[in-house]
Amino acid sequence: MNIKKHIPNLLTLGNLLSGTIATIFAVEGDFVFAGLFVVLGIIFDFLDGFVARILKVSGELGKQLDSLADMVTSGVVPGIIMFQLLKNRTEEIGDFSSDLNLQHYLPYLGLLLTLAACYRLAKFNIDTRQSDSFIGLPTPAMSLFVISLPLIVAYSNYSIITDLVQNNYFLITVTLILTYLMNAELPLFSLKFKDYSFKNNVMKYFFLITAIVLIIILKYISIPLIIVFYVLLSVISNYQVKRKL
């Protein structure tokens, strides 16, 4: 038996295990540990593809396992966290919310993230256009955005920002935008490097350096800003490419 070909799959299962543990913490309302295990799962998700390319053992099984693991770590978990965030908010949505008892059903909107992630992952497996770049926001990026929200509330010293993150209108808007972005026909650059030359990877290095600076300065608040910056940078890049054609 060729053990080498199973190493990436073991890393993928590490992603799934991390996502499953994160799910338990998310259900219990422990967003800090849920976030930590989501990040660990995303690290495993990066490593499985990286190791598969080095060992040259990529295959259809690994591809399917990867999406199934991502569905838990970057699909189920963010949906539950958004559900919990909406559930924990007590403000009314409009004057009619109390009459229709919308507040009781409102948290389930958070599960749109889970449905959209599932649809995106299924499309990704059959879309041959996404080998070197992405079309639509990757589910790990969406997941990082969502898990950062309760951490911002817990650890940010900026009351304006924490008040915003705890506002139902904001949470619903974020849910709808992320749901759309995951399945939009929007080309986004990938952080995969074919080579490490600065000339061929200017935008990637610029993004990474900016992301590191933001993390150092803003800590948890930087995470959603980095995701927004990633999308905007991709849009600008696409526009520049179209102008040259």
N, C-alpha and C positions, 0 to 999 in steps of 0.2 A: 504494500500500500504506500502510495506517495503522500507522505505526511505534509510535505511542503505546500501542496495545493489546498490543504485545509486550514493553514494558518490565517489567511484573510477571513475565512468564514468564522473562525473562532473569535477574531476581533469584531466581526459583525454581531456575533452573539453577545459579545461584551456590550455593544451598543444597545441591544435588546434588553439585556439584564439591567443596565443602567436606566433605561426608559421605564422598565417595569417598576423598579424601586422608586423612581421619580413620580410615577403615577400614584403609588401608595402615599407618598408624602404630600402630593398635591391634593388628594382626597381628604387627607387629615388636616389640610390647611397650613402645613409646614413648607412655606414657599422657598425658604432659604435652602433647605436640603433638596427640595424638588429641583431648584435651579442648579445646584451643584451637580446632581446626577444627570441632568439634561446636558450640561456642559461636558461632563465625562463621556456621555453617550456620543456627543458630536465629535469629540476627540477620537473615539473609537471609529466613528464613521469616516473620519478623514484618514485614519491609519489603515483601515482595511483596503481602501482603494490604493493608497500609497504603496503598501506592502505587496498588493496584487500586481501592481505595475513593475515593481522591482523584481519580484520572483517570476513574473510573466506567467501567472496562473489564473488570470481572470477568465470567467466563464458565465454561462447563463444562470447557474445555481447561485453564484455569488451576487449577481445582479438582482435576482428575485429576493434573496435573503436581505440584501441591503435595503430595499424598499419596504419590506415587511418590518424590519427593525426601526427604520425611520418613521414608519406610521405610528409607532408607539411613542418614541422619544420626541419626535417633532410634529406629531399629529394629535395623539390622544392627550398628552400632558398639557400643551398650551391651551387646548380646548377646555380642559378641566380647570386650569388656573384662571382663564377668563371667566368661566362660569362662577368660580368662587369669588372673584373680584366683583362681579356684577351682583352676586348674591349678598355680599357683605355691604353693599351700598344701600342706604336707606332713603335717599332723596327721591322725590316723585318726578316722573317724566311727564310734564304738562299737567293741566288742570283735570284732565279726564282719566288719569291713570288710576286714581283711587276707585272710581266707579267701575272701571273694567277690570280691575285687579291685575293690571299689566305688570306691576312690580313682581308678582309671583312668578310670571312666566318669562320675564325679561332675561334672567341669567342663562336660559337655554340658548339665547342668541350666540353666546360664546362658543357653543359647539359647532357653529358654522366653520370655525377654523379647522376643526377635526375633519369635517366633510370635505372642505376645500383642499386640505392637505392630502387626503386619500385620493381625490380626483387628480391632483397634480402628480402624485407619485405613480399612479397608473398610467397617465399620459407620458410621463418621463421614460417609462420602460419601453414604450413603443415609438418614441419620437427620435428619429435618427439625427435630427438637427442639433441635439444638445450634447454632443460628444466633447466639444471644446468650449462651449459657453452654455448659458442657460436661457430659456424662454419662460419668463415668469419668475417671481421671487422664489428661491429655493426654500424648502420647508425648514431647514436648520436656521436660516436667517429669520424667518417668521417666529420660530420658537424662541430664539434669543431675544427678540424684541419683546415678546409677551412675558417671559420669565423675568425680564429686567423691571417690569412695572411694579410688582410688589416689593422688590428690593429697593427701588427708588423711594417708595413710600416709607420703608423701614429705616433707611440709612441716609436719606438726603436731608440737608439742613435748609433747603430752599422751600419755604412754605407754599409759595406760588406754584411751584412745580408739583409738590405732593398733593395740593388741592386739585390741580388739574387732573392728575393721574387717578384720583379718587372720584372724579366726576363721571356719572353714567353716560352723559352725552359723549364725552371723550372716549370712553371705553367702547361704546357702540360704534363710534366713527372709526376707531382703530380696527375693530373687528371686521367691519365692512370693507375697509381699504385693504387690509391684509388678505382677506378672502378673495378680493378682486385681483390683487397683484400676483397671487400665487398662480393664477390660471390665465393671466393676461398675455396677449401676444407681444410681450415686451422683452426684447433681447437684453440680457445682462451679462457682463463679463464674468468669467470664471477665474479663480485664483490658482488654477493649475498652471504650472510653468513647464513649457517645452524646453526652454533653456533659461539661464539666470542672467543673461545680458541685460544691462540697463536699457539699451536702445530698443529692444523688442518688448520690454515690459514696463515702460515708463508709467503708464496708468496704474498698473498693479502695485508698483513700488510707492507711487504717490498715495494711493489709497491706504496701503499698509502703514506707511509712516504717519499719515494723518490720523489713522485709527489709534495707533499707539500713543500719539500725543494727546488725543481726546481722552483716552482711558486714564492716562496719568493725571490729567487735569480735572476731569469731571467724574471719574470712577463709574458708578452704575448708570448715571445719567447719560454717559457717552454711548451706551449700547444702542438705544433707539436712534440716536443721532447718527451713529455710524451706519445703521441700516438705511436710513433716509439718504445719507450721503452716497452710499453704494448705488442706490437706485438713480439718484440725480446724476451721478458721474457716468453711469451707463447710458442714460438718456442723452447727455451732452456728447458722449463719444459716438453714439448712433447718429446723432444729428450731423456731426462733423464728417462722418463716413459718407453719409448721403449727399452732403454738399460737394464732396470730391468726385462723386460719380457723375 
